[in-house]
Amino acid sequence: MTEKPASTPPPTDAAEAFEGLREEISLQRTAIQGLTAAKDKIPDYSLTLRDMASRLGRMEKQLESINEKPAMRLTPLTIAAEMHEGLITYRADDHKILVEARDALARSLGRVEGMIKQKRSNDEQDWWVAWAATGGLLLGLFFALIGVAVLN
């Protein structure tokens, strides 16, 4: 737009000067008419812009409602602190469950050991009974032999 006019040598007579002036004014008029014609061809975006403005307004309201939520006020430090507290709670619960499971296992193992000892004592008792019966039988045979030998 800020073009410098071409330097032309000064006209020699007034008629040529007026003719040059007439041509420049004609060029300016054509340029202005082209600009107004171009302006008339520009579509009207006012409805679209209003629609976009209303959407942006609704988005701003939604963002404000999101920003008002308690989670948005949390900082990484508070989240880490809450996670730590939760872990401590859950670890205590897990520890309690593990202690109960260990005690139940110990009781079960105690019962199993008792059953094994009882079985051993039953086996030992059976062994002693078998030896006693064998010993009694042998002793009875011995006395029977002595009785037969003495009576003969």
Steps between C-alpha positions, in 0.01 A plus 500: 500500500788731557634484154710786382376645173725437208713796431416630158651798336286812543255552213576771258160639451184532710287271281738211553505568874121492520489184294750330740296620798184362341665157451619487863154592632345238272743236642417603858126482429538150351702390802242636745217332308693172514542534875129565559408211270734274697340622824155413367617145425608435863245266666321602819651304788306670778267199561795261510692730732198529734465122504870462577474760776207316662689169481806661657277636777362152570854359499611763749210406730591131474865576575397707800286212630794261449735739681259508796530124553703394807736285294616804307618660823734210575868546453744220430622529859150452648431210262825335609414554868153349455646205312751446780226506764294254295797269461562505873133409563502221246834368624357486854199307368728267305718449806193412707383252235847344481521463878158334509598268213830413674316421825245284318781317323683445829183358658446273200861384510465436874195283435682313225802444726266376773346254258845383393607454864178315578560274202856439620380421849236265355769333293728477804214360706427243230869411496508457879181293493645278227822448697309442823277244329804332348676504837189365675467226244866404534477511879183289488674246277800499733279430803312239305826325417610517861162368613518212254860426601417503876190284469674237300 
